[in-house]
């Protein structure tokens, strides 16, 4: 079926700043091409609001290619909208019908406070990364050859799968507890599976989990909503791996043994 133009009603969360009380406001938008992306539809709405001398809706976006993870919108009760394994910028208006009402809200989490309208502060993820999401490399002399350390393909594939996490926060938005364990599990697994990450493994997982708790994220209760809504389909096995790494590190540190 060919794409057509549709008329829609938008129910959008508007909030002036972090201190203000927000509310849902209603907008009518006509002649929206079903071939346009969801963010292009938001652009069209903002053009209409500017012409009407009204404040445009603030929302996050950058690459619009499903890579950066900044297009964090809660659409009709689902992070990134009704389609699976995509970000908001990859969602197209052909997923909606003429006359539809679309609810658009920001991520909902204590650790992701609203900055304005649909934009939330996700710097908590950055602080978790800074706490341990890296490896130390000796940069003196020549660079180490990429093939100097043989790595089993199975481990390399799983590490690459974990590294696919773009840190958008959909896992947090989908979780009834506002848990960030899928994100942290992916970042821990990315290095835990590789020999380069073994040296700092114990310190890494303890520091990242500690920072996660300090940021106010909730705990995992295995509802699997995070995996279901993740645009990069990050597996729950990363949470299990993080738990094993954390338990091993804690036991070894309390017994004075270096964790392997």
Secondary structure as the mmCIF struct_conf table of DSSP 4:
data_model
#
loop_
_struct_conf.conf_type_id
_struct_conf.id
_struct_conf.beg_label_comp_id
_struct_conf.beg_label_asym_id
_struct_conf.beg_label_seq_id
_struct_conf.end_label_comp_id
_struct_conf.end_label_asym_id
_struct_conf.end_label_seq_id
STRN STRN1 UNK A 5 UNK A 14
BEND BEND1 UNK A 16 UNK A 17
TURN_TY1_P TURN_TY1_P1 UNK A 18 UNK A 19
BEND BEND2 UNK A 20 UNK A 20
HELX_LH_PP_P HELX_LH_PP_P1 UNK A 21 UNK A 22
STRN STRN2 UNK A 23 UNK A 33
TURN_TY1_P TURN_TY1_P2 UNK A 34 UNK A 35
BEND BEND3 UNK A 36 UNK A 36
STRN STRN3 UNK A 37 UNK A 37
HELX_RH_AL_P HELX_RH_AL_P1 UNK A 38 UNK A 51
TURN_TY1_P TURN_TY1_P3 UNK A 52 UNK A 53
HELX_LH_PP_P HELX_LH_PP_P2 UNK A 55 UNK A 58
BEND BEND4 UNK A 62 UNK A 62
BEND BEND5 UNK A 64 UNK A 68
STRN STRN4 UNK A 74 UNK A 75
TURN_TY1_P TURN_TY1_P4 UNK A 76 UNK A 77
STRN STRN5 UNK A 78 UNK A 79
TURN_TY1_P TURN_TY1_P5 UNK A 80 UNK A 80
BEND BEND6 UNK A 82 UNK A 85
HELX_RH_3T_P HELX_RH_3T_P1 UNK A 88 UNK A 90
STRN STRN6 UNK A 92 UNK A 92
HELX_RH_3T_P HELX_RH_3T_P2 UNK A 93 UNK A 95
BEND BEND7 UNK A 96 UNK A 96
TURN_TY1_P TURN_TY1_P6 UNK A 98 UNK A 99
STRN STRN7 UNK A 101 UNK A 105
TURN_TY1_P TURN_TY1_P7 UNK A 110 UNK A 111
BEND BEND8 UNK A 112 UNK A 112
STRN STRN8 UNK A 114 UNK A 116
TURN_TY1_P TURN_TY1_P8 UNK A 117 UNK A 118
STRN STRN9 UNK A 119 UNK A 120
HELX_RH_AL_P HELX_RH_AL_P2 UNK A 123 UNK A 132
BEND BEND9 UNK A 140 UNK A 142
HELX_LH_PP_P HELX_LH_PP_P3 UNK A 143 UNK A 145
TURN_TY1_P TURN_TY1_P9 UNK A 146 UNK A 147
BEND BEND10 UNK A 148 UNK A 149
HELX_RH_AL_P HELX_RH_AL_P3 UNK A 153 UNK A 163
TURN_TY1_P TURN_TY1_P10 UNK A 164 UNK A 164
HELX_RH_AL_P HELX_RH_AL_P4 UNK A 170 UNK A 174
TURN_TY1_P TURN_TY1_P11 UNK A 176 UNK A 177
STRN STRN10 UNK A 179 UNK A 179
HELX_RH_AL_P HELX_RH_AL_P5 UNK A 181 UNK A 192
TURN_TY1_P TURN_TY1_P12 UNK A 193 UNK A 193
BEND BEND11 UNK A 194 UNK A 194
HELX_RH_3T_P HELX_RH_3T_P3 UNK A 195 UNK A 197
TURN_TY1_P TURN_TY1_P13 UNK A 198 UNK A 200
HELX_RH_AL_P HELX_RH_AL_P6 UNK A 201 UNK A 214
TURN_TY1_P TURN_TY1_P14 UNK A 215 UNK A 216
STRN STRN11 UNK A 218 UNK A 218
HELX_RH_AL_P HELX_RH_AL_P7 UNK A 225 UNK A 229
TURN_TY1_P TURN_TY1_P15 UNK A 231 UNK A 232
TURN_TY1_P TURN_TY1_P16 UNK A 236 UNK A 236
HELX_RH_AL_P HELX_RH_AL_P8 UNK A 237 UNK A 255
TURN_TY1_P TURN_TY1_P17 UNK A 256 UNK A 256
#
